[in-house]
Amino acid sequence: MRSVENDRVLLAGDLYFSGRIPFVGQADSRAWLAAMDKIAPPPAMVIPGHGAAPRDPAPDVALKREYLRFRRHKMGTRCGS
């Protein structure tokens, strides 16, 4: 029997959205980024919480990580922090 970890498969749930921008709402984006940073290098397969499983998850994972960083930066700039 093979484990999901040995096969480099991530069951991501709402940590990862494929093909769409995630709804952030009241989410803790710092914790979300910390969790995303643990997905480096990206697994061979990601099962997202929303959207189809991508053939190559690396660009999509990177895009979501950069989006969350961008939002944190903009919110910090607007809030004066």
Contacts in CASP RR format, 6 or more apart in sequence:
PFRMAT RR
TARGET T0000
AUTHOR 0000-0000-0000
METHOD contacts of the structure
MODEL  1
MRSVENDRVLLAGDLYFSGRIPFVGQADSRAWLAAMDKIAPPPAMVIPGH
GAAPRDPAPDVALKREYLRFRRHKMGTRCGS
4 10 0 8 1.000
4 11 0 8 1.000
7 44 0 8 1.000
7 45 0 8 1.000
8 43 0 8 1.000
8 44 0 8 1.000
8 45 0 8 1.000
9 43 0 8 1.000
9 44 0 8 1.000
9 45 0 8 1.000
9 46 0 8 1.000
9 47 0 8 1.000
10 16 0 8 1.000
10 39 0 8 1.000
10 42 0 8 1.000
10 43 0 8 1.000
10 45 0 8 1.000
10 46 0 8 1.000
10 47 0 8 1.000
10 57 0 8 1.000
11 47 0 8 1.000
12 46 0 8 1.000
12 47 0 8 1.000
12 48 0 8 1.000
12 49 0 8 1.000
13 47 0 8 1.000
13 48 0 8 1.000
13 49 0 8 1.000
14 22 0 8 1.000
14 49 0 8 1.000
14 50 0 8 1.000
15 32 0 8 1.000
15 35 0 8 1.000
15 36 0 8 1.000
15 49 0 8 1.000
16 36 0 8 1.000
16 39 0 8 1.000
16 46 0 8 1.000
16 48 0 8 1.000
16 49 0 8 1.000
16 60 0 8 1.000
16 61 0 8 1.000
16 64 0 8 1.000
17 48 0 8 1.000
17 49 0 8 1.000
17 50 0 8 1.000
17 51 0 8 1.000
17 64 0 8 1.000
18 46 0 8 1.000
18 48 0 8 1.000
18 49 0 8 1.000
18 50 0 8 1.000
18 51 0 8 1.000
18 52 0 8 1.000
18 53 0 8 1.000
18 54 0 8 1.000
18 57 0 8 1.000
18 60 0 8 1.000
19 51 0 8 1.000
19 52 0 8 1.000
19 54 0 8 1.000
19 60 0 8 1.000
20 50 0 8 1.000
20 51 0 8 1.000
21 67 0 8 1.000
22 50 0 8 1.000
22 64 0 8 1.000
22 67 0 8 1.000
22 68 0 8 1.000
24 32 0 8 1.000
24 68 0 8 1.000
24 71 0 8 1.000
29 68 0 8 1.000
29 71 0 8 1.000
29 72 0 8 1.000
30 72 0 8 1.000
32 68 0 8 1.000
33 65 0 8 1.000
33 68 0 8 1.000
33 69 0 8 1.000
33 72 0 8 1.000
36 61 0 8 1.000
36 64 0 8 1.000
36 65 0 8 1.000
36 68 0 8 1.000
37 65 0 8 1.000
39 46 0 8 1.000
39 61 0 8 1.000
41 58 0 8 1.000
42 57 0 8 1.000
42 58 0 8 1.000
42 61 0 8 1.000
42 62 0 8 1.000
43 57 0 8 1.000
44 57 0 8 1.000
45 53 0 8 1.000
45 57 0 8 1.000
46 53 0 8 1.000
46 54 0 8 1.000
46 57 0 8 1.000
46 60 0 8 1.000
46 61 0 8 1.000
47 53 0 8 1.000
48 54 0 8 1.000
54 60 0 8 1.000
END
